[in-house]
Each structure stands twice: as structure tokens, then as C-alpha cells.
Amino acid sequence: MKSETRICFIMVALCFALAFSARLPAQEQTENQEHQREHRRFKLVEIGAFGGPNSYFTSISGRSVNNHGVAAGMADTPAAVNSPFCLIDCFLTHAFIWKEGDITDLGTLPGIGGSFVNDINAKGTVVGMSLNGGTTPIFGGLPLFDAVVWKGDEIIDLGTFGGGLSYAGAINDHDQVVGFALNSTPDSFDLGSSCQNFPMPTQMHAFIWHRGVMRDLGTLGGTDSCALFINQHGQVAGNSFTNSIANPGTGLPTIHPFLWEGDEMKDLGTLGGTLAFANAINNRGQIAGASSLADDMTFHGFLWEKGELDDFGSLGGLTLEAIGLNEAGEVVGKADLPGSLTHHAFLATNGAMTDLGTQDGDPCSDAISINEDNQIVGFSEDCSGIFKHAFLWEDGHMSDLNAFVPVSSNLTLTVATFINDRGEIAAEGVLPSGEQRAVLLIPCNDEESDANGCKGDEDGANTTAKITGASIAPTSASVTQPNLPLKHVGRRSVD
């Protein structure tokens, strides 16, 4: 029988388990740095919808904005979802691409109403999914989808391995796409949220697609696998069952992360337990993730490189989620503090964990993305998954991104999901009506004036008053899923 877990299909709020001794919060190190920090100035771009109420950037695994300033996301149409289950909200969404102020509807597969984005490469090629017209009896008729690639004006259906669904998670600049697809073989187990999926009745296998050919990458010996990340050298990272024997403590077969390169799926192993997950890969071939220890209750973060799985610990609590990874091998995410009642954003550098603290007195925080200049973005929350304040962390200082919202705007920025190497930030904002907006924060140069829409953070002290009472829960619907003892979301590195 398939097991159960909660997962939000687009906005997943997840955790991994870990234990280690904490370093001092990074905010305690800022007293001597604050006077040296230059004030930032950003121009805020609010991206509207296609006649419906909401627009979104992805927060699952891929880039929302590439290093040329081209962004991809999803926006509601006026059409309501013709299903008892709402994938993001209860309107059909269309994938979009945004470039230099213009938004283009990327459309859907012929005759089907909804599409979703996961990643964009340097050339502006976008990958994600489009509804394929099928449904599953799970959850009373959950709509199914095919992995797709949007290249120029063309939408390419990648198909499946004979099953009802496929998923494209990431693309590199050579237009190599990775994900997973279902075949027609019945399956008793499911990788669930470790593969950003919901329960399916047949096996899923990792794939790599290039120039019209989708290749089945197989598994590490079990029934299921998924590929979630790919770097510029074509190295692929993902997760796989290693056998079909349920472990007593988890009710699941053993799950290991893998690296695929060439013709080989390499087992990366664990830190002693039966559960380990890859969460990101960079262009050096380093892979970040988390693994259970021998008790399968305590998890540690790891960085894998050249055959070595290095344990980088935790902040002293039980759970940790490694989310972002840059080219220097620095990892960000969230980790429980001692007692595991609260969690803080962290930065792991050379095996040392740094607590990044929280924003505006909120009890919990999550770091999501890190770029090559060590700028980190994420959000603070109330520890139950309700977003409070989007933040930018740099030079030892965490800034509330609402400081850059013009006074004339009614937006409250609740979560920052991605930052590219140009310092451009993808975020989510909410209006007083509850409608959500995809938002870009674009750094201003010295020549740009306030008249060009640029705003500094000098008056950021007013942000707390601005956002009081504005926190909301994500509008993504929740799905009851196979019961993994932990939930996870991965994010690939910036190219």
C-alpha cells in the first residue's frame, strides 16, 4: 500500500532531520559590519495575471529568473479548475515568461487548460508541466500532467514511459532536461515528496531528455527513482529506492541519493540510516542533501564530492532541510534549534554551520537561495509555515525586503524564493485582498534615480508597522501523501 505525507504541489514547506552544535546567530555578528554595509536600492516589478487573481514564481527546485534577467512563472486565467482538487489555487494557471517589462503567455498543451513552470535556462528555454487531460482516482480525480519544454513559440510534450504522468524538474543551458515519468508497472511503494510527487499506482523512473529523446535512467535497485537537478556538464542528481524491502522504522524501502553521469547511476550512500536525499547540485559536481543516522530518527546535512559524503551537522535540533547550493559549495536551508520547537535559516560553509537568525522578531526563518556573491534570500515565519517577511541576507545582516516596496504599493512581500548572480530577486507578495503576485526586485545602479522607481532601505524601520497582520498561509492546496518521516524540497545551484 502507498504511505501518506502532506505536500503542497507548488509551494512546498518541508523539513529534513539533523543534529549538531549551533554557532552563534549571524545577526549577533553584525554590530561591527552594519556601518560598513552600503544601502541597497531596488526597483520593484509586480507581475500581473492573465485575467485571474494570482501570479506565482516556482519555489520547488529551479530558477525563477536567469542571469540575463528573464523570468518565468505562472499566472491565473479567469477559468475555474474543473476538478474537485486545486493544484495551486482554484483557477487554471498558464506558464509565462517575463522579459524587459513584457509578459508572454506560454500556453498549454492543445485542448488542456493549465500549465506550470519549474526552471528556466540562460537561453530562456522553460520547463515544467501541462495538464494532459488524464485523471487519477486518488483524491477524487486528481488531474494528471506531462513534462513539457517551451522553446521559443513551441511547446514540446515529453510524454511518459507508458504511465499517466511525467514531470520536468530542471534544464541546463544545453537544453538537457531531467525529471521523472511513470511507466505501466504496478507499484506498492512511492517516493512521494522526496520526488516532489503525490502517490501514483505505477512506477516512476528518472529520465534525461535531449533533442527529442527521453532516456530512462533506471534505479539503484528498487522500483522507483527521480531526477531533480542537472548541472552544465550534464551531471544529474536525484533519489532512488535501492531495494523493495520495507524497513521496520520507516515502512519504506531504503532511499539513497544518486549521481548520474554518462551511463552510470552512482549510489552516494547515507550517513548510516536508510533515508538520504539529494537537494541540489552545482557545476563542480558537488551535491547537497540530508541523511538519517543509524537510528533513522536523527538527520544530518551532507555535502558529497568526489566519492566523499561529508557530514556538516545541524543547529542542535532534530530536523534540517538543505535547499540552496552555490558554486563555492556553500549550502543554505533551515534547521531546528535545540528542542526542535523552532527552526532558523542557516549557512553551511566548509563544514561549519552559521545560524542566520530571524527577521523582525519572528520565531522561525528559512533560507532558500544563495548566489555567487553569498547573498541569501528566504523568509521568516511563525513556525507553522505561515510566511511573514521576505528577507535578503548579506554581509552578516538580514534585511526585510518590504523596505524596498514603494509607499504607493499595497504589496507585502512574504517570501523571497530565488536570487540570481546579478542580485535580482524573485519574491511573492500579497495584496490586502489576499491576491498573490509574483514580484521581481531589480538592483538599481548609481545612475538610476527614485523617479525610475528605485527605492532604498534607509527608511526600512517602518516595515514592521507596514506588514503587521498581513501574513497569510500559502494558497496552494494540500495533498495527503505517502508517509515519509520527513518532507523535502530541493533547489539547484545558480548557473
N, C-alpha and C positions, 0 to 999 in steps of 0.2 A: 504494500500500500504506500502511496505517496504520503510524506510527512508534511507539517504545517509551519508557516512563518509569516509575519506581516511584512509587506513590501509596498511602497508607493512606486508606481510604474515609472514616472518621470522624476519626481522629486523624492529620492530615497534618503531617509535619515537613518543611518546604520551604525553598528559598532563592532569592534574586534577586541579580543581579550588579551591582557598583558600584566606583568608585574616587574617592578624595578624601583630604584630610589629616584626621587624627583630632584631636579635642580631648582634654584630659586626662580620665581616668576620673572620673565623678561622685563615686565614693567617696573620691577624693583631696580633694574639696571639702568634706567633711563635718566636719572637725575643729572648726570654729567653729560648726557648726549642731547638733551632736549634743546639746549641753547644753540647746539651746532646744526640742528636739523632745519633744512630750508623748508619754507612753507610751500605746499603743493597748490597748484591751480589746475582745475579740471573743467572741461565743458561737458555738460550732461546732455545726452541724446535719449529721448524717450521714444521707443519703437511701438507704434500702434498695432491694432489688429486688422483683420480682413472683414470687418463688419460685426464681429462678435466682441465680447467684453475683455478678453485677456490675451497677452502675448508672453512668451517664455523663452529663456535660454535653457539648454540642457544642463543638468548638474550630475549626470551619471558618470561618464568616462572621458568624453572628448573635449576638444577645443570649442569654445563659442565664438572666438574671434582670432583669426590668424595673424601672423606678423606683418601683414600688409594692411591691417585694419578692416578686413572684410569679415562680417559676422554672419552667423547662421542660427536660426531658432525656429520657433513655432508660434503661430498666431491663430486665434479663433476666427471661424467664419460664423455667419448668423445661423447656420444649420445646427439643429439639436442632434445629439447622438441617438441613433435608432437602436438602442440596446439597453438592457437593464443595468449595464455596467459602464461607468465613465472612466476612460483611460487617464485623462489629465483633468479635465473638467467635463461638463455635460454638453459641450459644443464640439463639433468637428474641427480639428486643427489642421492647418496646412503648413508645411515647411516653408521657410523663407530664407532669402539671402539679402543682406543689407550691405550697401557699398556707397560711400560718399554721399550719404543722405537719402539714397533711393532704396526702397524695399521692393523685392520681387517675389511674387508667389511662385514657389517651385512646383506646386500642384501635387497630384496623386496618381496612382495607377488608374488606368481608364475605368470609369464607372464606379470607382470607390471613393469614399468621402474624406478620409483622414490620412495624414502623414506626419512623421516625427523625425527629428534630427538628433544625431549623436556626435558628429565630428565634421570638421572642415579642414582641408589641407591648404598648402601655400598657394595652389593654383585656383582655389575657390571651388574645388570639387567637394560635394557634400554627400555624406552617407547617413542612412537611418532606416526607417521602415515606412511602409504604406499598407493600409488595410487591404487584405486580399479577397474579401467577401466571405471568407470562411468563419465559422464559429466553433467553439468547443462547449460541450455540456457543462464544463466546470464553471461555477459561479453563475449558472443560469444562462449561459450563452455568451461567453467572453469572445469578442471579435479577435480574429487572427490577422497576421500581417506577414509580408515578405520583406526581406532585406532589399534595399534599393540604393542606387547611386544616381545623384543628379550631377550631370556633366554638361555644362552649357545649357542648352534648351532641351536636353534629352534626359528622360528618366529610364533607368535600366533596372529591370526586375532580375534579381539574382536567383530567384527560385528557392527550392528546398532540396533535400535528399529523399524526397518521396513522402514526407510528412506534411503537417498542416501549417508550419511556421518556420520563418528564418529571421535572423537578427544581425544587422551590421553594426559593429561597435566602434570601429576605428579605421582610418585611412592614412597612408603616408603620402609623401609627395611624388611617389612613383605610381600612384593610383592603385596600390595594393590594398585590398580591403580584407578585414578579418571580422569574424563573428561566429555564429553557430546556426545550424539548421537541423530540423527534425527529419528522421527517417521513418519508415513504417513499422519498425520492430517494437512490439510492446515492451514496456519498461516498468519495473517495480520500484525504482528509486528515481530521485530527481535532484540535480544540483541546486535548484531553486535560486535564492538570492545571491549565492556565490557566483552565479552566471547571469545576474540581473534578469531573472526569468520567473515565471509562475509555473505551477505544476502542469505537466504535459503527459499524455498517456504513452508516448513513444520516445525513443532515444534521441538525444541531441548530440551532434558531433561538431567539433571545431572545424572551421574552414578558413582558407585563404583564397581570395578571388582576384584574378588579374587578367585583363584583356579577354573577358568573356568566359573564362574557365574558372569554375569553383572546385577547389580541391579539398577532399575530406582528409583532415589531419589525423584521424583516428583518436585513440585514447591511450592512457597509461596502463591499460589492462582491464578497466571497468567498462561500464555500459555507456557513460556519458562524459563529454568534455565540452569546453567552450573556449574560444579565443577572444580576448577582450582588448588587447593592446598590440600595436606594431610600431617599430621604430623605422628610421630612414634606411636601415640596412636590411630590412625585411625580416628581422628577428621578431618572433611572435611570443607573447606571454598569455597564459590563461590557466584554467583549472581543470582537473580531471579526477574521476574515480580511478583508483588503482586496482580495485577488485569489486566483487559483487557480494561481499560478506558484511553484513551489518555489525558494527561494533556495539557492544553492550551499553557503553556510556552515552553514545550519541544516536543510536538507532540508524546510523548511516554507514555505508562503506567508507573506507579511508579516502580522503580527498587530498591531493598534492598539487602544488603549482607546477607548471611546465614552461620550458623554453623550447620553441620550435625554430630550427634554422636548417635550411637545406631540406634534407629528407628525414630528419630525426626529431622526435619529441623527447626532450631530455627531462627526466624527473628531478626536480630541485629538492625534494625531500622535505622534512619538517624539523622542528626543534625538539622532537621527542614524542609528540602526540599524533593523533590520527587525522587532524584537520589543519590544513595550511592553505593560504590563498595568495595569489599574485594580485597586486593592486595597481602597479604602474611599471613601465619600462622606459629607460632613456636610451639615447643613441650610443652610449658606451656599453650597452648590453646589461646594465645593472637593473635588477628587478626588486621592487619594494613590496612588502606584504606583511602578513602576520601569521603566526603558527601557534597551535596549542603545545603545551608542555606535556609531560608524561601523564599528568592527571586528566587531561582533556578538559580542564576547567579554567586553567590559567593560560593566558596567551601572551606572547612576546612579539614585538615587531622585529622584522628582519630586513636586511639588505643582502641580496645574492649577487655575487660577482665572480666569474671565472671558476666556478665549481665550489665556492665557499659560501655558506649560509651563515652570515654574521648576525648575532642576536644584539639588537640595540635597546632592548628593555622597555620600560614603561614609565609612568609618573607615579607609580606606587599602588595603583588600583588594579582591578581585575580586567578591564576591557580597554582595548586600543583599536583605532582604525587608522591605518596608513593610507593617505589619499593622494597627495601630490608628490612628485619627484622631479628634480631638475637635473641638468647635465653634470653638476658637481656631485651628485649623489646625495643631496640633501632632501630629507623626507619631511612632509608635514601631514598633520591629521588631527585627531582628537584622542585623548587618553584619560581614563579615570584617575582621579586623585585617591589617596588612601581612604578606604571605606566605600569607595565606588558609588557615592551618592551624587557626586558632581564630576564633570569632566572639563578639561581645558584643552585649547589648541596647543599643539606642540611643534617644535622644530628639532629634528634629529640630524646632527652633524658629526661626522667622524665617530659615530657610536655614542655620542653624548646627547642626552635629552634636555631640551630647554622648554620650560613652561612659559607660554606666551601670554598668560593671564586672560582677562576677560575685558569686555567693553562696557563702559557706563554702569558699572556695578552689577551687571547681570551675572548669575551664578555659574553659567556654563558657556563654553565657546568651542568653535570648530574651525580649523584651518583647512582650506580646500585646494588652493593652488599656489605654487611658488614659481617665480620666473628666474632668469639667469642673473638678475640684479638682487636676488634674495628678497624681493618684495613678495609678501604673502597676503592673500585675501581669504575671507571667510565670513563668519557671522557669530554673534553671541546669541544665546537663547536662555530659556527658562529651565533647561534640563529635561524637558519633556518633548522637545522637537518643535516648539513654537519659536519661530525666528523673531529676533528683537532688532539687532543693529548690524548692518553690513560693516565690515572693517577692512582697513589696509594696515598691515604691519610692516614697518621698515626701520632700520637703524635702531632697533630696540624699543620702538614706540608703536602703539596700536591707536589708530585714528578712526573715529566714526565717519564713515563715508557720507552720512547725512549732512556733514559740514559743507559739502560741495553741492548740495541741492539748492538751486536758486530760491530766494524767498517767495517768488511768484509761483513756484510749483507746489502742488498738493501731494507730491510723491513722498513716501517714506521708504528708504532703501532698507530692506530686511536681510538680504543675503547677497554676498558677492561670490560668484561661482567660478570665475576664471580671470587670470591676468596674463597677458602675453609679454613678450620681451620688450615691447615698446612702452609698457606700462599702461596699456589700455585695459580697462576692467569691464567685464560683463557682470551685471547685477540684476536682481529682481526688486521691483518696487511695488508698493501697494497704494492705491488711492483711497480717500475716505469712504468711497462707495464699496470698497472691498475688491474692486477690479485690480488685476495684476498687470504689470508692464515689464517687458524686457528693457533694460537700461544699459547704455554704454557710457562710461566715464573716460573721456579722452584727454590726456595731459595737454596743457597749453604751453606754448613756448613763450619766451620773454617778449616777443613782439606782439602777441595777441592780447587784446585789451578786454576789459569787462564787457564792453559793448559787443564783443564777439561771443558772448555767452560764457566767458571764463569766470570761475569763482574760486577764491582761495579759502583756506581753512582758518584764517585768522579769527573769524567770529564763530568758530566751531563750538564755543562754550554754550551756545544757545540750542545745540542739537537735542540735548536731553529733554528740554521742555517741548521741543517741536514734536517729538515722537512718543510722548507719554500716551499710553493707551492705544497705540497704533499697531501693536504686534498681533499677528494673525497666524493661524495654522495653515500649512500648505493646502491648496485646493485639490491636489491630486487625490484620487480615490485610493483607498487601501484594499489590498487583496490578501486573503488568507492563503498562506503558502506552506510548503513543506517545512517542517520544524527543524531548521538548523539551530544549533545552540547559539549562534551569533549571526549577525547580518552584516553585509559589507557592500561598499561601493568602491570602485576603483577609478583612478584618474591617471591618464597617461601624462608623460612629461611634455613640456613645451618644445617645439622644434626650433 
